[in-house]
Amino acid sequence: MVGAFFFALGVFGVEVTNLLFSVTLLSAVLAVILAPIATDLVSGFLILVNRPYEINDMIEIVGEEKRGYVEDITLRYTKILTLENTFLVIPNSTIYNRDVINYSANDERTRVSIEFTVTYEGDLEQAQRLLERATERIDGVIKGGPPIPLGGTKYPAQPKAFITKFGDHGVHIDLLFWVEKPYLPIEMRSKVHKSIWEELDDADVEMAYPHTHIIFDETSGRARVAVEQS
């Protein structure tokens, strides 16, 4: 039927070769234009079916340093209200192929980790107690209660300071604590640092920092000094 159509066009004087070229070119252009749209639609359908996130969930796109609440999910795009009070509209074909952290999927409580290094000369046990006590004073930090399940492990709900390693400049301590809402970690980190700073005044604990001691003795050799004669 298609062959008969082009034969009829040739009978009436229509240049079939030019027409075929035009149709092929138009088809190629439409394919280029419609391919991303079709990919977005398919990705949007898969997102709506698999539901890796839902409206009002807080999510973060790994590598983008952007975190916010899902405002809308369509077949074409996902709309996110960021913590900076701006809207981020991401095509579904893009977000479907990225790693997405969902902070609200099961439990809004979020664990925060801060690493400190204390000197070897201080009281190590006092340092652990100081970090835990200073953190418990902060509103918004979960201070206790039943252990919080995370996968197959249950973590203490109250702040805990764990010794992780002996470093070049001091002992490394990892302070772990939970906050009530996923948008609080940045604010909580600031408040915890300030609270710990205030606790350090009356404690036998000193935060370590990189420094170098230069020692000269009989094994250090001799320094050569050039004297310019006038």
VENHUDA-V595719 format. One line per field, one symbol per residue. ss: DSSP state (H for helix, E for strand, L for the rest). A space follows every 50 residues. Layout:
ss=???
This chain:
ss=LHHHHHHHHHHLLLLHHHHHHHHHHHHHHHHHHHHHHHHHHHHHHHHHHH LLLLLLLEEEELLLLEEEEEEEELLLEEEEEELLLLEEEEEHHHHHLLLE EELLLLLLLEEEEEEEEELLLLLHHHHHHHHHHHHHLLLLELLLLLLEEE LLEEELLLLEEEEEEELLLLEEEEEEEEELLLLLHHHHHHHHHHHHHHHH HHLLLLELLLLLLLLLLLLLLLLLLLLLLL
